[in-house]
Amino acid sequence: MRSFKTSKSPTSSTSASSVTLRPSIRLTNSPHCKQAIGLLFGAYMKVIILDDSRTDSYLASQVAQVYFDEVRVYGAPLELHTALATQRLPELILMDVHLGDLHNGIGELDSIRRKANEASIIPIIIVTASTDQALHSFALSCGASAVIVKPISREKLMPWLTRLLPQIDIEGK
């Protein structure tokens, strides 16, 4: 249902008053409203998290919600690739290294980087429990933008956000 506000026109004559109908605009804090406003003004930020662990993906999503307007969590690489092909691309991807028995995050990273499309240039941060520097170096050589050792936290993520996404607003967060 539309609601309208009425106001008298300042140029109305004394004998007949004219009434102008204006739609009432009410901004909400809904995700759709935030997305529409963000897309209109260029401030809407989206992140995708790929992690098969519910605990780790929940923790990553809680940290990411501080900085991003939309957080999408996927547990399997096929879901990620489908999202990249069919949805608005994210500004950042956070990806686990160990994705179950059949998949490897570094292999998925390499797969994304080898494609000649817009998704191939999205910054991808590898998030891993491993402290092995050889693994970190290998991930970076395959195209990772950064490597963060779990558990992910605001303190670990924020420096990379300022480097990789200069347009992100992290003031006061």
Number of C-alpha atoms within 10 A of each C-alpha: 3 6 10 12 11 13 11 11 11 9 8 11 9 7 6 7 12 15 13 12 12 11 11 11 10 5 9 9 8 8 11 11 12 17 19 13 14 14 12 10 9 11 17 18 21 20 21 23 25 25 26 19 15 12 10 19 22 14 15 24 21 15 18 24 13 12 21 20 16 18 20 16 20 19 17 16 19 11 13 19 15 10 16 17 13 8 8 9 17 20 20 22 24 24 29 27 22 18 19 13 6 7 13 15 23 23 13 20 24 16 14 20 19 14 11 9 10 12 18 17 16 17 20 25 25 25 25 22 13 14 12 10 9 10 15 20 13 12 22 18 12 17 21 23 19 18 23 21 15 17 12 20 15 15 9 14 18 16 10 17 19 13 11 18 13 10 13 16 14 13 6 4 8
